[in-house]
């Protein structure tokens, strides 16, 4: 059940910084891209190294390691949140922070692993920003 928050922006910032400190952050090496395949090609076209798989009405799209300079390449990060953590608003908060700091948007793909805290997020940013975004995320994760 989701509660409606009545906390101040400052309280939200403090809560989400604490959630970030308690989360496990993973930075994935290399770059990733979305590769598409037709609906009829499922499941044979799914790659074993795909981290995410989504579809629309026409194609499946899988997020896989890729170094093809002809594709839109992304650096990937993952947050695993501890069980019971109130991470409501985290995606908007961090996406806004990264947009303000680096001038870029992000994509977020969420998953769930009930044996490991529940919700986790994959975050993608342009591959060219991998190092500065990683430094920013690590600074947030270790902020006092």
C-alpha positions as CSV (number, residue, x, y, z in Angstrom):
1,X,0.0,0.0,0.0
2,X,1.4,3.4,-1.0
3,X,0.9,6.3,1.4
4,X,0.5,9.9,0.3
5,X,3.5,11.8,1.6
6,X,3.1,15.1,3.5
7,X,6.8,15.5,4.2
8,X,8.7,18.6,3.4
9,X,11.2,18.7,0.5
10,X,14.0,18.8,3.1
11,X,12.6,15.7,4.9
12,X,12.3,13.9,1.5
13,X,15.9,14.8,0.7
14,X,17.1,13.4,4.1
15,X,15.0,10.2,3.8
16,X,16.2,9.5,0.2
17,X,19.8,10.2,1.1
18,X,19.5,7.7,3.9
19,X,17.9,5.2,1.5
20,X,20.7,5.8,-1.0
21,X,23.3,5.1,1.8
22,X,21.6,1.9,2.7
23,X,21.2,0.7,-0.8
24,X,23.7,-1.5,-2.6
25,X,25.1,0.3,-5.7
26,X,26.5,-1.6,-8.6
27,X,28.2,0.0,-11.6
28,X,28.3,-2.3,-14.6
29,X,31.5,-2.3,-16.7
30,X,31.3,-1.4,-20.4
31,X,28.4,-0.1,-22.3
32,X,24.9,-1.4,-23.0
33,X,22.3,-0.8,-25.7
34,X,18.7,-1.8,-26.4
35,X,18.5,-4.4,-29.2
36,X,15.1,-5.1,-30.7
37,X,13.5,-8.2,-32.2
38,X,10.0,-9.0,-33.4
39,X,7.2,-10.4,-31.2
40,X,7.2,-13.6,-33.2
41,X,10.9,-14.2,-32.4
42,X,10.2,-14.5,-28.6
43,X,11.7,-16.4,-26.8
44,X,14.4,-17.7,-29.2
45,X,15.9,-14.2,-29.7
46,X,16.3,-13.4,-25.9
47,X,20.0,-13.2,-25.0
48,X,21.2,-14.9,-21.8
49,X,23.1,-11.7,-21.0
50,X,20.0,-9.4,-21.2
51,X,19.5,-7.4,-18.0
52,X,16.0,-6.2,-19.0
53,X,13.4,-7.2,-21.5
54,X,10.4,-5.0,-22.4
55,X,7.9,-4.8,-25.2
56,X,5.5,-2.6,-26.9
57,X,2.8,-3.6,-29.5
58,X,5.4,-4.3,-32.3
59,X,8.8,-5.4,-30.8
60,X,10.7,-6.8,-27.9
61,X,13.6,-4.7,-26.7
62,X,16.4,-6.2,-24.6
63,X,19.1,-4.3,-22.7
64,X,22.4,-6.1,-23.4
65,X,26.2,-5.4,-23.4
66,X,27.1,-3.6,-26.6
67,X,30.1,-1.6,-27.9
68,X,28.8,-0.8,-31.4
69,X,29.4,2.9,-31.9
70,X,26.5,3.0,-34.3
71,X,24.0,2.3,-31.4
72,X,22.9,4.5,-28.6
73,X,25.2,3.3,-25.8
74,X,24.5,3.6,-22.1
75,X,26.4,3.2,-18.8
76,X,24.4,1.2,-16.3
77,X,24.1,1.3,-12.6
78,X,21.9,-0.7,-10.2
79,X,20.4,0.1,-6.8
80,X,19.2,-2.8,-4.6
81,X,17.2,-1.4,-1.7
82,X,17.1,-3.0,1.7
83,X,13.9,-4.7,2.7
84,X,11.3,-2.3,4.2
85,X,13.2,0.9,3.0
86,X,10.8,3.7,2.0
87,X,12.3,4.6,-1.4
88,X,9.1,6.3,-2.6
89,X,10.0,9.3,-4.8
90,X,13.6,7.9,-5.3
91,X,13.4,7.8,-9.1
92,X,12.2,11.3,-9.6
93,X,14.5,12.7,-6.9
94,X,17.7,11.1,-8.4
95,X,16.7,11.7,-12.0
96,X,16.1,15.4,-11.3
97,X,19.5,15.6,-9.5
98,X,21.3,13.9,-12.4
99,X,19.6,16.1,-14.9
100,X,20.5,19.3,-13.0
101,X,24.1,18.2,-12.5
102,X,24.9,16.6,-15.9
103,X,22.2,18.0,-18.2
104,X,21.0,14.6,-19.2
105,X,18.0,12.4,-18.7
106,X,18.1,8.8,-17.6
107,X,16.1,5.7,-18.1
108,X,15.1,3.5,-15.3
109,X,14.0,-0.2,-15.5
110,X,12.7,-1.7,-12.2
111,X,12.6,-5.3,-11.2
112,X,11.7,-7.2,-8.1
113,X,13.6,-9.9,-6.1
114,X,11.7,-10.7,-2.9
115,X,14.6,-12.7,-1.5
116,X,16.9,-9.6,-1.8
117,X,15.0,-6.7,-0.4
118,X,12.3,-6.4,-3.1
119,X,12.5,-3.6,-5.6
120,X,15.7,-2.9,-7.5
121,X,16.4,-0.3,-10.3
122,X,18.7,-0.3,-13.3
123,X,19.7,3.2,-14.3
124,X,21.0,4.1,-17.7
125,X,22.9,7.3,-18.7
126,X,24.7,8.1,-21.9
127,X,27.9,6.1,-21.9
128,X,30.1,9.2,-22.2
129,X,28.9,10.2,-18.7
130,X,29.8,6.9,-17.0
131,X,32.7,8.2,-14.9
132,X,31.2,11.5,-13.6
133,X,27.8,9.9,-12.9
134,X,29.5,7.0,-11.1
135,X,31.4,9.5,-8.9
136,X,28.2,11.4,-8.1
137,X,26.4,8.2,-7.2
138,X,29.2,6.9,-5.0
139,X,29.4,10.3,-3.3
140,X,25.7,10.2,-2.5
141,X,26.0,6.6,-1.3
142,X,28.7,7.6,1.2
143,X,27.4,11.0,2.2
144,X,27.2,11.6,6.0
